[in-house]
Amino acid sequence: MIVGLIVACEVAFWVLLAAGLAFRYGLRMPRTGLALLLCEPLLEVVLFIVTAIDLKNGAEPDWRHGLAAVYIGFTVGLGHSTIKWADARVAHRFAGGPPPVKPPRYGTARAVHEWKVAGRWILASLVAVALLQAAVWYVGDDGETGSLRAWQLRMVWLIGINLIIAASYTLFPKRRPADGR
């Protein structure tokens, strides 16, 4: 049931995003579009509540519960930037908005951009780790929490990978070619 709900939340995320942008730009109803976009966090609240109820009713914590926590964390950390990304492209394509800003390609500006991206992924991972820890405490010593701990370890690895990527752009910045492109 949890995996099905995660899939439903992901589908609903994209449906709400498309509907919000359609109302905002296609139907020229920006308030309705904004209201639909603001409904996005409700999906995670529902997933959180259903997962907690499942654990409360005696379900053995497994990879599904861990995946739910990771999904919520990723939506918290990356959802806003995903919506902004889609909004900029739809505004440009259908509403005469400016072209989307491309990330910098060289030097310090690129390093700063990579640290911002890493920050979003790290936030997502930290939220997931916190939710997983809350689930471990919620289940208590009576339940098997190994799968939740395994998800926590994956999130720590993800944090490390993002730190390495961002640091590599700081320590070894890509330089502008001599021809100026």
SEPA-525400 format. One record per residue (C-alpha): residue in one letter; x, y, z; residue number from 1. Coordinates in steps of 0.25 Angstrom, whole numbers, always signed. Example, Ala and Ser with C-alpha at 12.3 -4.5 7.8 and 13.67 -1.06 7.14 Angstrom:
<nodes>
<node resn="A" X="+49" Y="-18" Z="+31" resi="1"/>
<node resn="S" X="+55" Y="-4" Z="+29" resi="2"/>
</nodes>
This chain:
<nodes>
<node resn="M" X="+0" Y="+0" Z="+0" resi="1"/>
<node resn="I" X="+11" Y="+10" Z="+3" resi="2"/>
<node resn="V" X="+18" Y="+8" Z="-10" resi="3"/>
<node resn="G" X="+5" Y="+10" Z="-17" resi="4"/>
<node resn="L" X="+3" Y="+23" Z="-9" resi="5"/>
<node resn="I" X="+17" Y="+28" Z="-13" resi="6"/>
<node resn="V" X="+14" Y="+26" Z="-27" resi="7"/>
<node resn="A" X="+1" Y="+33" Z="-26" resi="8"/>
<node resn="C" X="+7" Y="+44" Z="-19" resi="9"/>
<node resn="E" X="+18" Y="+46" Z="-30" resi="10"/>
<node resn="V" X="+7" Y="+45" Z="-41" resi="11"/>
<node resn="A" X="-1" Y="+55" Z="-33" resi="12"/>
<node resn="F" X="+11" Y="+64" Z="-32" resi="13"/>
<node resn="W" X="+12" Y="+65" Z="-47" resi="14"/>
<node resn="V" X="-3" Y="+66" Z="-49" resi="15"/>
<node resn="L" X="-4" Y="+77" Z="-39" resi="16"/>
<node resn="L" X="+8" Y="+84" Z="-46" resi="17"/>
<node resn="A" X="+3" Y="+83" Z="-60" resi="18"/>
<node resn="A" X="-11" Y="+88" Z="-55" resi="19"/>
<node resn="G" X="-5" Y="+99" Z="-47" resi="20"/>
<node resn="L" X="+3" Y="+104" Z="-59" resi="21"/>
<node resn="A" X="-9" Y="+102" Z="-69" resi="22"/>
<node resn="F" X="-18" Y="+111" Z="-60" resi="23"/>
<node resn="R" X="-7" Y="+121" Z="-58" resi="24"/>
<node resn="Y" X="-3" Y="+123" Z="-72" resi="25"/>
<node resn="G" X="-12" Y="+116" Z="-82" resi="26"/>
<node resn="L" X="-25" Y="+120" Z="-75" resi="27"/>
<node resn="R" X="-20" Y="+133" Z="-70" resi="28"/>
<node resn="M" X="-24" Y="+130" Z="-56" resi="29"/>
<node resn="P" X="-12" Y="+132" Z="-47" resi="30"/>
<node resn="R" X="-19" Y="+131" Z="-34" resi="31"/>
<node resn="T" X="-25" Y="+118" Z="-37" resi="32"/>
<node resn="G" X="-12" Y="+113" Z="-42" resi="33"/>
<node resn="L" X="-4" Y="+117" Z="-30" resi="34"/>
<node resn="A" X="-15" Y="+110" Z="-21" resi="35"/>
<node resn="L" X="-13" Y="+97" Z="-29" resi="36"/>
<node resn="L" X="+3" Y="+99" Z="-27" resi="37"/>
<node resn="L" X="+1" Y="+101" Z="-12" resi="38"/>
<node resn="C" X="-7" Y="+88" Z="-11" resi="39"/>
<node resn="E" X="+6" Y="+81" Z="-14" resi="40"/>
<node resn="P" X="+11" Y="+80" Z="+1" resi="41"/>
<node resn="L" X="-2" Y="+73" Z="+4" resi="42"/>
<node resn="L" X="+2" Y="+61" Z="-3" resi="43"/>
<node resn="E" X="+14" Y="+59" Z="+6" resi="44"/>
<node resn="V" X="+5" Y="+61" Z="+18" resi="45"/>
<node resn="V" X="-4" Y="+50" Z="+14" resi="46"/>
<node resn="L" X="+8" Y="+41" Z="+11" resi="47"/>
<node resn="F" X="+14" Y="+44" Z="+25" resi="48"/>
<node resn="I" X="+1" Y="+41" Z="+32" resi="49"/>
<node resn="V" X="-2" Y="+28" Z="+25" resi="50"/>
<node resn="T" X="+12" Y="+23" Z="+27" resi="51"/>
<node resn="A" X="+11" Y="+27" Z="+42" resi="52"/>
<node resn="I" X="-3" Y="+20" Z="+43" resi="53"/>
<node resn="D" X="+3" Y="+8" Z="+36" resi="54"/>
<node resn="L" X="+14" Y="+7" Z="+46" resi="55"/>
<node resn="K" X="+5" Y="+10" Z="+58" resi="56"/>
<node resn="N" X="-4" Y="-2" Z="+53" resi="57"/>
<node resn="G" X="+7" Y="-11" Z="+55" resi="58"/>
<node resn="A" X="+13" Y="-12" Z="+41" resi="59"/>
<node resn="E" X="+28" Y="-17" Z="+42" resi="60"/>
<node resn="P" X="+37" Y="-5" Z="+37" resi="61"/>
<node resn="D" X="+43" Y="-9" Z="+24" resi="62"/>
<node resn="W" X="+48" Y="-2" Z="+11" resi="63"/>
<node resn="R" X="+35" Y="+3" Z="+7" resi="64"/>
<node resn="H" X="+34" Y="+12" Z="+20" resi="65"/>
<node resn="G" X="+48" Y="+17" Z="+17" resi="66"/>
<node resn="L" X="+45" Y="+20" Z="+3" resi="67"/>
<node resn="A" X="+33" Y="+28" Z="+8" resi="68"/>
<node resn="A" X="+42" Y="+36" Z="+17" resi="69"/>
<node resn="V" X="+52" Y="+38" Z="+6" resi="70"/>
<node resn="Y" X="+41" Y="+43" Z="-4" resi="71"/>
<node resn="I" X="+36" Y="+53" Z="+6" resi="72"/>
<node resn="G" X="+50" Y="+58" Z="+8" resi="73"/>
<node resn="F" X="+53" Y="+59" Z="-7" resi="74"/>
<node resn="T" X="+40" Y="+67" Z="-9" resi="75"/>
<node resn="V" X="+44" Y="+76" Z="+2" resi="76"/>
<node resn="G" X="+58" Y="+79" Z="-3" resi="77"/>
<node resn="L" X="+55" Y="+78" Z="-18" resi="78"/>
<node resn="G" X="+41" Y="+81" Z="-20" resi="79"/>
<node resn="H" X="+41" Y="+96" Z="-20" resi="80"/>
<node resn="S" X="+53" Y="+97" Z="-29" resi="81"/>
<node resn="T" X="+46" Y="+87" Z="-39" resi="82"/>
<node resn="I" X="+33" Y="+96" Z="-39" resi="83"/>
<node resn="K" X="+42" Y="+108" Z="-41" resi="84"/>
<node resn="W" X="+49" Y="+101" Z="-53" resi="85"/>
<node resn="A" X="+36" Y="+97" Z="-59" resi="86"/>
<node resn="D" X="+29" Y="+110" Z="-57" resi="87"/>
<node resn="A" X="+41" Y="+118" Z="-64" resi="88"/>
<node resn="R" X="+40" Y="+109" Z="-76" resi="89"/>
<node resn="V" X="+25" Y="+109" Z="-77" resi="90"/>
<node resn="A" X="+25" Y="+125" Z="-75" resi="91"/>
<node resn="H" X="+35" Y="+126" Z="-86" resi="92"/>
<node resn="R" X="+28" Y="+116" Z="-96" resi="93"/>
<node resn="F" X="+14" Y="+120" Z="-94" resi="94"/>
<node resn="A" X="+13" Y="+134" Z="-87" resi="95"/>
<node resn="G" X="+24" Y="+142" Z="-94" resi="96"/>
<node resn="G" X="+33" Y="+141" Z="-82" resi="97"/>
<node resn="P" X="+48" Y="+143" Z="-82" resi="98"/>
<node resn="P" X="+56" Y="+131" Z="-86" resi="99"/>
<node resn="P" X="+60" Y="+122" Z="-74" resi="100"/>
<node resn="V" X="+73" Y="+126" Z="-68" resi="101"/>
<node resn="K" X="+84" Y="+116" Z="-71" resi="102"/>
<node resn="P" X="+94" Y="+112" Z="-60" resi="103"/>
<node resn="P" X="+107" Y="+118" Z="-61" resi="104"/>
<node resn="R" X="+118" Y="+110" Z="-68" resi="105"/>
<node resn="Y" X="+131" Y="+115" Z="-62" resi="106"/>
<node resn="G" X="+139" Y="+119" Z="-50" resi="107"/>
<node resn="T" X="+133" Y="+124" Z="-37" resi="108"/>
<node resn="A" X="+119" Y="+126" Z="-42" resi="109"/>
<node resn="R" X="+119" Y="+111" Z="-46" resi="110"/>
<node resn="A" X="+124" Y="+107" Z="-32" resi="111"/>
<node resn="V" X="+114" Y="+115" Z="-25" resi="112"/>
<node resn="H" X="+103" Y="+109" Z="-34" resi="113"/>
<node resn="E" X="+108" Y="+95" Z="-31" resi="114"/>
<node resn="W" X="+108" Y="+98" Z="-16" resi="115"/>
<node resn="K" X="+93" Y="+103" Z="-17" resi="116"/>
<node resn="V" X="+89" Y="+90" Z="-24" resi="117"/>
<node resn="A" X="+97" Y="+82" Z="-14" resi="118"/>
<node resn="G" X="+90" Y="+89" Z="-3" resi="119"/>
<node resn="R" X="+76" Y="+85" Z="-8" resi="120"/>
<node resn="W" X="+81" Y="+71" Z="-9" resi="121"/>
<node resn="I" X="+87" Y="+71" Z="+5" resi="122"/>
<node resn="L" X="+74" Y="+78" Z="+11" resi="123"/>
<node resn="A" X="+66" Y="+66" Z="+4" resi="124"/>
<node resn="S" X="+75" Y="+56" Z="+10" resi="125"/>
<node resn="L" X="+75" Y="+62" Z="+24" resi="126"/>
<node resn="V" X="+60" Y="+63" Z="+24" resi="127"/>
<node resn="A" X="+59" Y="+48" Z="+20" resi="128"/>
<node resn="V" X="+70" Y="+44" Z="+31" resi="129"/>
<node resn="A" X="+61" Y="+52" Z="+41" resi="130"/>
<node resn="L" X="+48" Y="+45" Z="+37" resi="131"/>
<node resn="L" X="+55" Y="+32" Z="+37" resi="132"/>
<node resn="Q" X="+61" Y="+34" Z="+51" resi="133"/>
<node resn="A" X="+47" Y="+39" Z="+56" resi="134"/>
<node resn="A" X="+41" Y="+25" Z="+50" resi="135"/>
<node resn="V" X="+52" Y="+18" Z="+57" resi="136"/>
<node resn="W" X="+48" Y="+24" Z="+70" resi="137"/>
<node resn="Y" X="+34" Y="+23" Z="+67" resi="138"/>
<node resn="V" X="+35" Y="+8" Z="+65" resi="139"/>
<node resn="G" X="+44" Y="+6" Z="+78" resi="140"/>
<node resn="D" X="+53" Y="-5" Z="+82" resi="141"/>
<node resn="D" X="+42" Y="-15" Z="+79" resi="142"/>
<node resn="G" X="+42" Y="-14" Z="+64" resi="143"/>
<node resn="E" X="+53" Y="-17" Z="+53" resi="144"/>
<node resn="T" X="+58" Y="-4" Z="+49" resi="145"/>
<node resn="G" X="+70" Y="-9" Z="+40" resi="146"/>
<node resn="S" X="+63" Y="-5" Z="+27" resi="147"/>
<node resn="L" X="+61" Y="+9" Z="+32" resi="148"/>
<node resn="R" X="+76" Y="+10" Z="+37" resi="149"/>
<node resn="A" X="+80" Y="+5" Z="+23" resi="150"/>
<node resn="W" X="+72" Y="+17" Z="+17" resi="151"/>
<node resn="Q" X="+79" Y="+26" Z="+26" resi="152"/>
<node resn="L" X="+93" Y="+21" Z="+22" resi="153"/>
<node resn="R" X="+89" Y="+23" Z="+7" resi="154"/>
<node resn="M" X="+85" Y="+38" Z="+10" resi="155"/>
<node resn="V" X="+98" Y="+40" Z="+17" resi="156"/>
<node resn="W" X="+105" Y="+35" Z="+5" resi="157"/>
<node resn="L" X="+97" Y="+44" Z="-4" resi="158"/>
<node resn="I" X="+101" Y="+56" Z="+5" resi="159"/>
<node resn="G" X="+116" Y="+52" Z="+3" resi="160"/>
<node resn="I" X="+115" Y="+50" Z="-12" resi="161"/>
<node resn="N" X="+108" Y="+64" Z="-13" resi="162"/>
<node resn="L" X="+119" Y="+70" Z="-4" resi="163"/>
<node resn="I" X="+130" Y="+64" Z="-13" resi="164"/>
<node resn="I" X="+123" Y="+69" Z="-26" resi="165"/>
<node resn="A" X="+122" Y="+83" Z="-21" resi="166"/>
<node resn="A" X="+136" Y="+83" Z="-15" resi="167"/>
<node resn="S" X="+142" Y="+79" Z="-28" resi="168"/>
<node resn="Y" X="+136" Y="+91" Z="-35" resi="169"/>
<node resn="T" X="+142" Y="+100" Z="-24" resi="170"/>
<node resn="L" X="+156" Y="+93" Z="-24" resi="171"/>
<node resn="F" X="+156" Y="+91" Z="-39" resi="172"/>
<node resn="P" X="+148" Y="+102" Z="-45" resi="173"/>
<node resn="K" X="+145" Y="+100" Z="-60" resi="174"/>
<node resn="R" X="+152" Y="+111" Z="-68" resi="175"/>
<node resn="R" X="+146" Y="+119" Z="-79" resi="176"/>
<node resn="P" X="+153" Y="+115" Z="-92" resi="177"/>
<node resn="A" X="+163" Y="+124" Z="-99" resi="178"/>
<node resn="D" X="+153" Y="+127" Z="-110" resi="179"/>
<node resn="G" X="+143" Y="+133" Z="-100" resi="180"/>
<node resn="R" X="+131" Y="+123" Z="-103" resi="181"/>
</nodes>
